[in-house]
């Protein structure tokens, strides 16, 4: 189960149902020292254009995007890029542009401002030959973070390994059962000799209001973040060897697809 995903700078707890109001939410603000934390996350599918290169992205596309964020007073918390580790012919995108917000309301407000800003629309058109992102087919989630992603060592966010796994609850099981399983997983993470370097995890609950209509919505995604693919594989081996009961519990309550592995990195906001 740990062989599942990294995305941003997270870890997970849950609530994979309706979000609580600000007055009653048990979650700390994104980036606070207290955990668990909850935030809103969007993944935008992108295809590289004929002129794509890392140099073109960094020297042309990125600087003008950073200026636009400042001009529109964007509440964006962080941004990340995910590129398939092992691309397949069935992939419908080359990569994802990931956006992290404090709330769904912040995301909606920012998109409304962006769509009404002529310079932003011009930027999109001018850079289609570098990277073409489908803003009309965004995968949106409530994201639940249980512990600091640096609790097992500080991440180098310029380049790390992330993997995501779509899961559905088995008949008779639901979010309450997943909460119990996560507590057991936490016990495993806190056990001696489990640390093999930076590691984090996140649980993503699809937002039914902002999810591609042509895509089936799983009940949740489980994501793991490791510094390297080698560390990811070693961590999974250790998990299977030392946490059999947790793995059995996870498989009892849910059925998951094969994880998708990505090379990930932070996209600086300034």
C-alpha positions as protocol buffer text, in pm:
chain_id: "A"
residue {
  index: 1
  type: UNK
  ca { x: 0 y: 0 z: 0 }
}
residue {
  index: 2
  type: UNK
  ca { x: 289 y: 233 z: 67 }
}
residue {
  index: 3
  type: UNK
  ca { x: 378 y: 186 z: -300 }
}
residue {
  index: 4
  type: UNK
  ca { x: 131 y: 454 z: -392 }
}
residue {
  index: 5
  type: UNK
  ca { x: 204 y: 833 z: -428 }
}
residue {
  index: 6
  type: UNK
  ca { x: 374 y: 1173 z: -371 }
}
residue {
  index: 7
  type: UNK
  ca { x: 244 y: 1493 z: -483 }
}
residue {
  index: 8
  type: UNK
  ca { x: 328 y: 1791 z: -300 }
}
residue {
  index: 9
  type: UNK
  ca { x: 447 y: 1835 z: 51 }
}
residue {
  index: 10
  type: UNK
  ca { x: 204 y: 1630 z: 245 }
}
residue {
  index: 11
  type: UNK
  ca { x: 97 y: 1326 z: 431 }
}
residue {
  index: 12
  type: UNK
  ca { x: -249 y: 1217 z: 519 }
}
residue {
  index: 13
  type: UNK
  ca { x: -542 y: 1180 z: 737 }
}
residue {
  index: 14
  type: UNK
  ca { x: -892 y: 1168 z: 621 }
}
residue {
  index: 15
  type: UNK
  ca { x: -1242 y: 1267 z: 631 }
}
residue {
  index: 16
  type: UNK
  ca { x: -1314 y: 1140 z: 286 }
}
residue {
  index: 17
  type: UNK
  ca { x: -1666 y: 1269 z: 302 }
}
residue {
  index: 18
  type: UNK
  ca { x: -1811 y: 1618 z: 317 }
}
residue {
  index: 19
  type: UNK
  ca { x: -1569 y: 1889 z: 428 }
}
residue {
  index: 20
  type: UNK
  ca { x: -1633 y: 2047 z: 763 }
}
residue {
  index: 21
  type: UNK
  ca { x: -1698 y: 2419 z: 801 }
}
residue {
  index: 22
  type: UNK
  ca { x: -1417 y: 2650 z: 906 }
}
residue {
  index: 23
  type: UNK
  ca { x: -1563 y: 2677 z: 1256 }
}
residue {
  index: 24
  type: UNK
  ca { x: -1570 y: 2302 z: 1315 }
}
residue {
  index: 25
  type: UNK
  ca { x: -1283 y: 2176 z: 1099 }
}
residue {
  index: 26
  type: UNK
  ca { x: -1032 y: 1960 z: 1290 }
}
residue {
  index: 27
  type: UNK
  ca { x: -765 y: 2045 z: 1036 }
}
residue {
  index: 28
  type: UNK
  ca { x: -489 y: 2299 z: 1081 }
}
residue {
  index: 29
  type: UNK
  ca { x: -410 y: 2561 z: 817 }
}
residue {
  index: 30
  type: UNK
  ca { x: -193 y: 2445 z: 530 }
}
residue {
  index: 31
  type: UNK
  ca { x: 171 y: 2489 z: 623 }
}
residue {
  index: 32
  type: UNK
  ca { x: 106 y: 2508 z: 999 }
}
residue {
  index: 33
  type: UNK
  ca { x: 307 y: 2309 z: 1250 }
}
residue {
  index: 34
  type: UNK
  ca { x: -5 y: 2122 z: 1363 }
}
residue {
  index: 35
  type: UNK
  ca { x: -136 y: 1812 z: 1189 }
}
residue {
  index: 36
  type: UNK
  ca { x: -358 y: 1681 z: 1041 }
}
residue {
  index: 37
  type: UNK
  ca { x: -403 y: 1938 z: 766 }
}
residue {
  index: 38
  type: UNK
  ca { x: -652 y: 1964 z: 481 }
}
residue {
  index: 39
  type: UNK
  ca { x: -626 y: 2158 z: 157 }
}
residue {
  index: 40
  type: UNK
  ca { x: -756 y: 2163 z: -200 }
}
residue {
  index: 41
  type: UNK
  ca { x: -550 y: 2019 z: -483 }
}
residue {
  index: 42
  type: UNK
  ca { x: -590 y: 2028 z: -861 }
}
residue {
  index: 43
  type: UNK
  ca { x: -410 y: 1830 z: -1132 }
}
residue {
  index: 44
  type: UNK
  ca { x: -417 y: 1977 z: -1483 }
}
residue {
  index: 45
  type: UNK
  ca { x: -329 y: 1736 z: -1768 }
}
residue {
  index: 46
  type: UNK
  ca { x: -74 y: 1877 z: -2012 }
}
residue {
  index: 47
  type: UNK
  ca { x: 87 y: 1779 z: -2342 }
}
residue {
  index: 48
  type: UNK
  ca { x: 425 y: 1909 z: -2446 }
}
residue {
  index: 49
  type: UNK
  ca { x: 431 y: 2111 z: -2765 }
}
residue {
  index: 50
  type: UNK
  ca { x: 677 y: 2086 z: -3057 }
}
residue {
  index: 51
  type: UNK
  ca { x: 906 y: 2347 z: -2899 }
}
residue {
  index: 52
  type: UNK
  ca { x: 906 y: 2197 z: -2551 }
}
residue {
  index: 53
  type: UNK
  ca { x: 1231 y: 2172 z: -2360 }
}
residue {
  index: 54
  type: UNK
  ca { x: 1316 y: 2227 z: -1997 }
}
residue {
  index: 55
  type: UNK
  ca { x: 1513 y: 2534 z: -2100 }
}
residue {
  index: 56
  type: UNK
  ca { x: 1217 y: 2678 z: -2292 }
}
residue {
  index: 57
  type: UNK
  ca { x: 986 y: 2618 z: -1999 }
}
residue {
  index: 58
  type: UNK
  ca { x: 1225 y: 2770 z: -1744 }
}
residue {
  index: 59
  type: UNK
  ca { x: 1336 y: 3068 z: -1952 }
}
residue {
  index: 60
  type: UNK
  ca { x: 1012 y: 3167 z: -2127 }
}
residue {
  index: 61
  type: UNK
  ca { x: 698 y: 3007 z: -1989 }
}
residue {
  index: 62
  type: UNK
  ca { x: 774 y: 3004 z: -1616 }
}
residue {
  index: 63
  type: UNK
  ca { x: 892 y: 3365 z: -1562 }
}
residue {
  index: 64
  type: UNK
  ca { x: 588 y: 3514 z: -1734 }
}
residue {
  index: 65
  type: UNK
  ca { x: 358 y: 3284 z: -1534 }
}
residue {
  index: 66
  type: UNK
  ca { x: 519 y: 3402 z: -1212 }
}
residue {
  index: 67
  type: UNK
  ca { x: 457 y: 3764 z: -1312 }
}
residue {
  index: 68
  type: UNK
  ca { x: 92 y: 3685 z: -1385 }
}
residue {
  index: 69
  type: UNK
  ca { x: 49 y: 3528 z: -1041 }
}
residue {
  index: 70
  type: UNK
  ca { x: 167 y: 3852 z: -884 }
}
residue {
  index: 71
  type: UNK
  ca { x: -47 y: 4070 z: -1111 }
}
residue {
  index: 72
  type: UNK
  ca { x: -361 y: 3870 z: -1034 }
}
residue {
  index: 73
  type: UNK
  ca { x: -281 y: 3854 z: -660 }
}
residue {
  index: 74
  type: UNK
  ca { x: -316 y: 3476 z: -676 }
}
residue {
  index: 75
  type: UNK
  ca { x: -377 y: 3287 z: -347 }
}
residue {
  index: 76
  type: UNK
  ca { x: -194 y: 2983 z: -489 }
}
residue {
  index: 77
  type: UNK
  ca { x: 3 y: 2809 z: -213 }
}
residue {
  index: 78
  type: UNK
  ca { x: 235 y: 2594 z: -424 }
}
residue {
  index: 79
  type: UNK
  ca { x: 269 y: 2432 z: -767 }
}
residue {
  index: 80
  type: UNK
  ca { x: 427 y: 2108 z: -880 }
}
residue {
  index: 81
  type: UNK
  ca { x: 507 y: 1921 z: -1199 }
}
residue {
  index: 82
  type: UNK
  ca { x: 454 y: 1548 z: -1245 }
}
residue {
  index: 83
  type: UNK
  ca { x: 602 y: 1359 z: -1541 }
}
residue {
  index: 84
  type: UNK
  ca { x: 534 y: 991 z: -1604 }
}
residue {
  index: 85
  type: UNK
  ca { x: 825 y: 778 z: -1488 }
}
residue {
  index: 86
  type: UNK
  ca { x: 742 y: 509 z: -1743 }
}
residue {
  index: 87
  type: UNK
  ca { x: 526 y: 662 z: -2020 }
}
residue {
  index: 88
  type: UNK
  ca { x: 272 y: 432 z: -2182 }
}
residue {
  index: 89
  type: UNK
  ca { x: 89 y: 455 z: -2514 }
}
residue {
  index: 90
  type: UNK
  ca { x: -238 y: 464 z: -2324 }
}
residue {
  index: 91
  type: UNK
  ca { x: -144 y: 783 z: -2135 }
}
residue {
  index: 92
  type: UNK
  ca { x: -371 y: 1071 z: -2232 }
}
residue {
  index: 93
  type: UNK
  ca { x: -122 y: 1332 z: -2110 }
}
residue {
  index: 94
  type: UNK
  ca { x: 253 y: 1381 z: -2088 }
}
residue {
  index: 95
  type: UNK
  ca { x: 245 y: 1533 z: -1742 }
}
residue {
  index: 96
  type: UNK
  ca { x: 37 y: 1714 z: -1483 }
}
residue {
  index: 97
  type: UNK
  ca { x: 61 y: 2070 z: -1356 }
}
residue {
  index: 98
  type: UNK
  ca { x: -43 y: 2046 z: -991 }
}
residue {
  index: 99
  type: UNK
  ca { x: -188 y: 2336 z: -795 }
}
residue {
  index: 100
  type: UNK
  ca { x: -230 y: 2350 z: -418 }
}
residue {
  index: 101
  type: UNK
  ca { x: -477 y: 2587 z: -252 }
}
residue {
  index: 102
  type: UNK
  ca { x: -590 y: 2650 z: 103 }
}
residue {
  index: 103
  type: UNK
  ca { x: -951 y: 2597 z: -3 }
}
residue {
  index: 104
  type: UNK
  ca { x: -1185 y: 2527 z: -293 }
}
residue {
  index: 105
  type: UNK
  ca { x: -1308 y: 2886 z: -265 }
}
residue {
  index: 106
  type: UNK
  ca { x: -955 y: 3018 z: -319 }
}
residue {
  index: 107
  type: UNK
  ca { x: -918 y: 2801 z: -628 }
}
residue {
  index: 108
  type: UNK
  ca { x: -1252 y: 2912 z: -773 }
}
residue {
  index: 109
  type: UNK
  ca { x: -1173 y: 3279 z: -714 }
}
residue {
  index: 110
  type: UNK
  ca { x: -829 y: 3250 z: -872 }
}
residue {
  index: 111
  type: UNK
  ca { x: -961 y: 3070 z: -1181 }
}
residue {
  index: 112
  type: UNK
  ca { x: -1230 y: 3334 z: -1226 }
}
residue {
  index: 113
  type: UNK
  ca { x: -973 y: 3612 z: -1210 }
}
residue {
  index: 114
  type: UNK
  ca { x: -736 y: 3424 z: -1440 }
}
residue {
  index: 115
  type: UNK
  ca { x: -1005 y: 3362 z: -1701 }
}
residue {
  index: 116
  type: UNK
  ca { x: -1101 y: 3728 z: -1709 }
}
residue {
  index: 117
  type: UNK
  ca { x: -745 y: 3858 z: -1737 }
}
residue {
  index: 118
  type: UNK
  ca { x: -641 y: 3926 z: -2096 }
}
residue {
  index: 119
  type: UNK
  ca { x: -271 y: 3884 z: -2024 }
}
residue {
  index: 120
  type: UNK
  ca { x: -333 y: 3537 z: -1879 }
}
residue {
  index: 121
  type: UNK
  ca { x: -523 y: 3429 z: -2191 }
}
residue {
  index: 122
  type: UNK
  ca { x: -246 y: 3570 z: -2409 }
}
residue {
  index: 123
  type: UNK
  ca { x: 13 y: 3380 z: -2204 }
}
residue {
  index: 124
  type: UNK
  ca { x: -175 y: 3055 z: -2263 }
}
residue {
  index: 125
  type: UNK
  ca { x: -190 y: 3109 z: -2639 }
}
residue {
  index: 126
  type: UNK
  ca { x: 173 y: 3220 z: -2664 }
}
residue {
  index: 127
  type: UNK
  ca { x: 299 y: 2908 z: -2490 }
}
residue {
  index: 128
  type: UNK
  ca { x: 93 y: 2635 z: -2657 }
}
residue {
  index: 129
  type: UNK
  ca { x: 399 y: 2537 z: -2860 }
}
residue {
  index: 130
  type: UNK
  ca { x: 582 y: 2467 z: -2532 }
}
residue {
  index: 131
  type: UNK
  ca { x: 314 y: 2319 z: -2309 }
}
residue {
  index: 132
  type: UNK
  ca { x: -57 y: 2278 z: -2380 }
}
residue {
  index: 133
  type: UNK
  ca { x: -260 y: 2225 z: -2062 }
}
residue {
  index: 134
  type: UNK
  ca { x: -630 y: 2138 z: -2062 }
}
residue {
  index: 135
  type: UNK
  ca { x: -787 y: 2373 z: -1808 }
}
residue {
  index: 136
  type: UNK
  ca { x: -1131 y: 2231 z: -1892 }
}
residue {
  index: 137
  type: UNK
  ca { x: -1039 y: 1882 z: -1769 }
}
residue {
  index: 138
  type: UNK
  ca { x: -899 y: 1939 z: -1421 }
}
residue {
  index: 139
  type: UNK
  ca { x: -885 y: 1665 z: -1158 }
}
residue {
  index: 140
  type: UNK
  ca { x: -977 y: 1828 z: -825 }
}
residue {
  index: 141
  type: UNK
  ca { x: -957 y: 1688 z: -472 }
}
residue {
  index: 142
  type: UNK
  ca { x: -989 y: 1751 z: -105 }
}
residue {
  index: 143
  type: UNK
  ca { x: -644 y: 1649 z: 19 }
}
residue {
  index: 144
  type: UNK
  ca { x: -580 y: 1517 z: 370 }
}
residue {
  index: 145
  type: UNK
  ca { x: -239 y: 1535 z: 533 }
}
residue {
  index: 146
  type: UNK
  ca { x: -159 y: 1349 z: 851 }
}
residue {
  index: 147
  type: UNK
  ca { x: 199 y: 1443 z: 931 }
}
residue {
  index: 148
  type: UNK
  ca { x: 478 y: 1666 z: 807 }
}
residue {
  index: 149
  type: UNK
  ca { x: 635 y: 1532 z: 493 }
}
residue {
  index: 150
  type: UNK
  ca { x: 976 y: 1605 z: 644 }
}
residue {
  index: 151
  type: UNK
  ca { x: 910 y: 1389 z: 951 }
}
residue {
  index: 152
  type: UNK
  ca { x: 1148 y: 1125 z: 813 }
}
residue {
  index: 153
  type: UNK
  ca { x: 1405 y: 1367 z: 676 }
}
residue {
  index: 154
  type: UNK
  ca { x: 1400 y: 1684 z: 471 }
}
residue {
  index: 155
  type: UNK
  ca { x: 1288 y: 1647 z: 109 }
}
residue {
  index: 156
  type: UNK
  ca { x: 1471 y: 1792 z: -187 }
}
residue {
  index: 157
  type: UNK
  ca { x: 1161 y: 1917 z: -366 }
}
residue {
  index: 158
  type: UNK
  ca { x: 1338 y: 1994 z: -693 }
}
residue {
  index: 159
  type: UNK
  ca { x: 1327 y: 1627 z: -789 }
}
residue {
  index: 160
  type: UNK
  ca { x: 1153 y: 1341 z: -612 }
}
residue {
  index: 161
  type: UNK
  ca { x: 941 y: 1031 z: -672 }
}
residue {
  index: 162
  type: UNK
  ca { x: 563 y: 1031 z: -640 }
}
residue {
  index: 163
  type: UNK
  ca { x: 310 y: 757 z: -705 }
}
residue {
  index: 164
  type: UNK
  ca { x: -70 y: 756 z: -701 }
}
residue {
  index: 165
  type: UNK
  ca { x: -320 y: 472 z: -675 }
}
residue {
  index: 166
  type: UNK
  ca { x: -694 y: 493 z: -742 }
}
residue {
  index: 167
  type: UNK
  ca { x: -898 y: 296 z: -487 }
}
residue {
  index: 168
  type: UNK
  ca { x: -1260 y: 199 z: -428 }
}
residue {
  index: 169
  type: UNK
  ca { x: -1412 y: 70 z: -107 }
}
residue {
  index: 170
  type: UNK
  ca { x: -1510 y: -293 z: -102 }
}
residue {
  index: 171
  type: UNK
  ca { x: -1874 y: -369 z: -25 }
}
residue {
  index: 172
  type: UNK
  ca { x: -1961 y: -292 z: 335 }
}
residue {
  index: 173
  type: UNK
  ca { x: -1660 y: -64 z: 396 }
}
residue {
  index: 174
  type: UNK
  ca { x: -1609 y: 310 z: 387 }
}
residue {
  index: 175
  type: UNK
  ca { x: -1423 y: 614 z: 518 }
}
residue {
  index: 176
  type: UNK
  ca { x: -1450 y: 513 z: 885 }
}
residue {
  index: 177
  type: UNK
  ca { x: -1269 y: 188 z: 807 }
}
residue {
  index: 178
  type: UNK
  ca { x: -1001 y: 377 z: 619 }
}
residue {
  index: 179
  type: UNK
  ca { x: -947 y: 601 z: 922 }
}
residue {
  index: 180
  type: UNK
  ca { x: -887 y: 295 z: 1138 }
}
residue {
  index: 181
  type: UNK
  ca { x: -645 y: 152 z: 883 }
}
residue {
  index: 182
  type: UNK
  ca { x: -452 y: 480 z: 868 }
}
residue {
  index: 183
  type: UNK
  ca { x: -405 y: 471 z: 1245 }
}
residue {
  index: 184
  type: UNK
  ca { x: -251 y: 127 z: 1207 }
}
residue {
  index: 185
  type: UNK
  ca { x: -31 y: 255 z: 926 }
}
residue {
  index: 186
  type: UNK
  ca { x: 80 y: 539 z: 1153 }
}
residue {
  index: 187
  type: UNK
  ca { x: 174 y: 285 z: 1419 }
}
residue {
  index: 188
  type: UNK
  ca { x: 388 y: 110 z: 1161 }
}
residue {
  index: 189
  type: UNK
  ca { x: 555 y: 436 z: 1056 }
}
residue {
  index: 190
  type: UNK
  ca { x: 636 y: 510 z: 1420 }
}
residue {
  index: 191
  type: UNK
  ca { x: 791 y: 168 z: 1478 }
}
residue {
  index: 192
  type: UNK
  ca { x: 1172 y: 123 z: 1504 }
}
residue {
  index: 193
  type: UNK
  ca { x: 1384 y: 80 z: 1190 }
}
residue {
  index: 194
  type: UNK
  ca { x: 1108 y: 185 z: 948 }
}
residue {
  index: 195
  type: UNK
  ca { x: 1280 y: 505 z: 836 }
}
residue {
  index: 196
  type: UNK
  ca { x: 1472 y: 470 z: 510 }
}
residue {
  index: 197
  type: UNK
  ca { x: 1472 y: 839 z: 420 }
}
residue {
  index: 198
  type: UNK
  ca { x: 1219 y: 1113 z: 342 }
}
residue {
  index: 199
  type: UNK
  ca { x: 865 y: 982 z: 302 }
}
residue {
  index: 200
  type: UNK
  ca { x: 517 y: 1131 z: 297 }
}
residue {
  index: 201
  type: UNK
  ca { x: 167 y: 1025 z: 201 }
}
residue {
  index: 202
  type: UNK
  ca { x: -163 y: 1191 z: 112 }
}
residue {
  index: 203
  type: UNK
  ca { x: -522 y: 1082 z: 73 }
}
residue {
  index: 204
  type: UNK
  ca { x: -723 y: 1251 z: -202 }
}
residue {
  index: 205
  type: UNK
  ca { x: -1103 y: 1260 z: -213 }
}
residue {
  index: 206
  type: UNK
  ca { x: -1234 y: 1354 z: -561 }
}
residue {
  index: 207
  type: UNK
  ca { x: -1443 y: 1669 z: -581 }
}
residue {
  index: 208
  type: UNK
  ca { x: -1756 y: 1562 z: -773 }
}
residue {
  index: 209
  type: UNK
  ca { x: -1817 y: 1922 z: -881 }
}
residue {
  index: 210
  type: UNK
  ca { x: -1474 y: 1959 z: -1043 }
}
residue {
  index: 211
  type: UNK
  ca { x: -1372 y: 1632 z: -1204 }
}
residue {
  index: 212
  type: UNK
  ca { x: -1359 y: 1536 z: -1574 }
}
residue {
  index: 213
  type: UNK
  ca { x: -1704 y: 1414 z: -1673 }
}
residue {
  index: 214
  type: UNK
  ca { x: -1560 y: 1144 z: -1899 }
}
residue {
  index: 215
  type: UNK
  ca { x: -1353 y: 993 z: -1616 }
}
residue {
  index: 216
  type: UNK
  ca { x: -1482 y: 752 z: -1353 }
}
residue {
  index: 217
  type: UNK
  ca { x: -1434 y: 885 z: -1001 }
}
residue {
  index: 218
  type: UNK
  ca { x: -1274 y: 643 z: -757 }
}
residue {
  index: 219
  type: UNK
  ca { x: -1362 y: 667 z: -389 }
}
residue {
  index: 220
  type: UNK
  ca { x: -1014 y: 796 z: -310 }
}
residue {
  index: 221
  type: UNK
  ca { x: -653 y: 812 z: -423 }
}
residue {
  index: 222
  type: UNK
  ca { x: -363 y: 714 z: -203 }
}
residue {
  index: 223
  type: UNK
  ca { x: -37 y: 893 z: -278 }
}
residue {
  index: 224
  type: UNK
  ca { x: 318 y: 826 z: -162 }
}
residue {
  index: 225
  type: UNK
  ca { x: 618 y: 1058 z: -183 }
}
residue {
  index: 226
  type: UNK
  ca { x: 976 y: 935 z: -169 }
}
residue {
  index: 227
  type: UNK
  ca { x: 1301 y: 1108 z: -254 }
}
residue {
  index: 228
  type: UNK
  ca { x: 1393 y: 850 z: -518 }
}
residue {
  index: 229
  type: UNK
  ca { x: 1235 y: 558 z: -702 }
}
residue {
  index: 230
  type: UNK
  ca { x: 1490 y: 328 z: -538 }
}
residue {
  index: 231
  type: UNK
  ca { x: 1385 y: 450 z: -196 }
}
residue {
  index: 232
  type: UNK
  ca { x: 1021 y: 399 z: -292 }
}
residue {
  index: 233
  type: UNK
  ca { x: 1084 y: 37 z: -390 }
}
residue {
  index: 234
  type: UNK
  ca { x: 1284 y: -30 z: -72 }
}
residue {
  index: 235
  type: UNK
  ca { x: 1012 y: 128 z: 142 }
}
residue {
  index: 236
  type: UNK
  ca { x: 747 y: -91 z: -20 }
}
residue {
  index: 237
  type: UNK
  ca { x: 956 y: -403 z: 38 }
}
residue {
  index: 238
  type: UNK
  ca { x: 998 y: -308 z: 405 }
}
residue {
  index: 239
  type: UNK
  ca { x: 626 y: -243 z: 438 }
}
residue {
  index: 240
  type: UNK
  ca { x: 528 y: -581 z: 293 }
}
residue {
  index: 241
  type: UNK
  ca { x: 785 y: -757 z: 512 }
}
residue {
  index: 242
  type: UNK
  ca { x: 705 y: -579 z: 840 }
}
residue {
  index: 243
  type: UNK
  ca { x: 344 y: -462 z: 818 }
}
residue {
  index: 244
  type: UNK
  ca { x: 155 y: -758 z: 675 }
}
residue {
  index: 245
  type: UNK
  ca { x: -148 y: -698 z: 897 }
}
residue {
  index: 246
  type: UNK
  ca { x: -177 y: -335 z: 780 }
}
residue {
  index: 247
  type: UNK
  ca { x: -152 y: -439 z: 417 }
}
residue {
  index: 248
  type: UNK
  ca { x: -418 y: -705 z: 471 }
}
residue {
  index: 249
  type: UNK
  ca { x: -645 y: -448 z: 638 }
}
residue {
  index: 250
  type: UNK
  ca { x: -602 y: -208 z: 345 }
}
residue {
  index: 251
  type: UNK
  ca { x: -681 y: -482 z: 94 }
}
residue {
  index: 252
  type: UNK
  ca { x: -983 y: -594 z: 299 }
}
residue {
  index: 253
  type: UNK
  ca { x: -1151 y: -255 z: 291 }
}
residue {
  index: 254
  type: UNK
  ca { x: -1050 y: -140 z: -58 }
}
residue {
  index: 255
  type: UNK
  ca { x: -950 y: -250 z: -406 }
}
residue {
  index: 256
  type: UNK
  ca { x: -688 y: -37 z: -580 }
}
residue {
  index: 257
  type: UNK
  ca { x: -545 y: -5 z: -927 }
}
residue {
  index: 258
  type: UNK
  ca { x: -176 y: -42 z: -1006 }
}
residue {
  index: 259
  type: UNK
  ca { x: 11 y: 272 z: -891 }
}
residue {
  index: 260
  type: UNK
  ca { x: 115 y: 534 z: -1145 }
}
residue {
  index: 261
  type: UNK
  ca { x: 473 y: 648 z: -1085 }
}
residue {
  index: 262
  type: UNK
  ca { x: 595 y: 1001 z: -1154 }
}
residue {
  index: 263
  type: UNK
  ca { x: 908 y: 1210 z: -1143 }
}
residue {
  index: 264
  type: UNK
  ca { x: 798 y: 1521 z: -956 }
}
residue {
  index: 265
  type: UNK
  ca { x: 934 y: 1863 z: -876 }
}
residue {
  index: 266
  type: UNK
  ca { x: 832 y: 2199 z: -738 }
}
residue {
  index: 267
  type: UNK
  ca { x: 739 y: 2480 z: -977 }
}
residue {
  index: 268
  type: UNK
  ca { x: 849 y: 2800 z: -801 }
}
residue {
  index: 269
  type: UNK
  ca { x: 587 y: 3071 z: -762 }
}
residue {
  index: 270
  type: UNK
  ca { x: 844 y: 3350 z: -771 }
}
